[in-house]
């Protein structure tokens, strides 16, 4: 679906409100629609795909624990994350920018390896 959307528009497009089940456990759901999380992806046109992904983060330790269980993740690996929220949290968000994907789109290159300072090639797997 993502590729089809990027070919429909000549400019970047935001996609918002992803299903909670397919996104990371820490993404805050909408209170009136818990099956949808407060998330957004910025898709570059011409088939380049997602260049930015972000969301509001959960602040409820109980909800975080529930989501970790739903995602079948090992609770002990996330104890530190849950503990952070037990001492108070404020609504906050975060995002990730795919620098190489963004450069690939801006420069109009054919492949992401052309925008990577250390691309993985057949004869070179390490920088």
C-alpha positions in Angstrom: 0.0 0.0 0.0 2.8 2.4 0.8 4.4 2.1 -2.6 1.0 2.7 -4.3 0.5 5.9 -2.2 3.9 7.2 -3.1 3.1 6.8 -6.8 -0.2 8.6 -6.5 1.2 11.9 -5.3 3.9 14.2 -6.6 4.7 15.6 -3.2 5.4 13.9 0.2 2.3 12.7 2.0 1.7 12.0 5.7 -0.1 8.8 6.6 -1.6 9.0 10.2 -3.4 6.8 12.6 -2.0 3.3 12.0 -3.6 0.2 13.6 -2.1 -0.3 17.1 -1.6 -4.0 16.4 1.0 -3.4 13.7 3.0 -0.6 15.4 5.6 -0.6 18.2 4.3 -1.4 21.7 5.2 2.1 23.1 2.9 4.0 20.7 0.0 5.8 22.4 -3.5 4.7 21.3 -6.3 7.2 20.8 -8.5 7.1 23.9 -11.8 6.9 21.9 -10.3 4.4 19.4 -7.7 2.1 21.1 -7.3 0.1 17.9 -5.6 3.1 16.3 -2.4 4.7 17.6 -1.2 8.3 17.5 1.4 7.8 14.8 2.5 9.3 11.5 4.8 8.4 8.6 6.0 10.8 5.9 6.2 9.1 2.6 8.3 10.5 -0.2 6.8 10.5 -3.7 7.9 8.5 -6.8 8.1 5.2 -4.9 10.9 6.3 -2.4 8.8 5.3 0.6 8.9 6.2 4.2 11.4 8.9 5.2 10.1 9.8 8.6 8.2 7.8 11.2 7.0 9.1 14.5 4.4 8.8 17.3 3.3 9.9 20.7 4.8 7.7 23.3 2.8 6.0 26.1 3.2 7.3 29.6 1.1 4.7 31.5 3.3 1.9 33.0 0.2 -0.4 33.1 -0.6 0.1 29.5 3.0 -0.4 28.5 3.1 -3.7 30.4 -0.1 -4.8 28.7 1.2 -3.9 25.2 4.5 -5.7 25.9 2.5 -8.8 26.8 0.3 -8.4 23.6 3.5 -8.2 21.5 4.9 -11.3 23.2 8.0 -9.5 24.2 10.2 -10.5 27.2 9.1 -8.2 30.0 12.6 -8.4 31.7 14.1 -6.7 28.6 11.9 -3.7 29.1 11.9 -3.4 32.9 14.0 -0.2 32.7 11.5 1.3 30.3 8.5 0.5 32.6 10.4 1.8 35.6 11.0 5.2 33.9 7.2 5.7 33.6 6.5 4.7 37.3 8.1 7.9 38.5 6.0 10.2 36.4 6.0 11.1 32.7 4.6 13.8 30.5 3.0 13.4 27.1 5.9 13.3 24.6 6.6 12.2 21.1 9.5 11.0 19.0 10.4 10.4 15.4 13.1 8.8 13.3 14.4 10.3 10.1 15.9 7.9 7.5 18.8 10.1 6.4 19.9 7.8 3.5 16.4 7.4 2.2 15.8 11.2 2.4 19.1 11.8 0.5 18.2 9.1 -2.1 14.8 10.9 -2.7 16.2 14.4 -2.8 19.1 13.4 -5.2 16.8 11.2 -7.3 19.2 8.3 -7.1 18.2 4.8 -8.2 19.3 2.9 -5.1 19.8 3.7 -1.5 23.4 2.4 -1.6 24.3 5.5 -3.7 23.4 7.7 -0.7 25.2 5.6 1.9 28.7 6.4 2.9 29.4 2.7 3.6 27.1 0.6 1.4 26.9 -3.1 1.8 27.9 -4.7 -1.5 28.5 -8.3 -2.7 32.2 -8.1 -2.0 32.0 -5.8 1.0 29.8 -6.5 4.0 31.5 -4.2 6.6 32.4 -0.5 6.5 
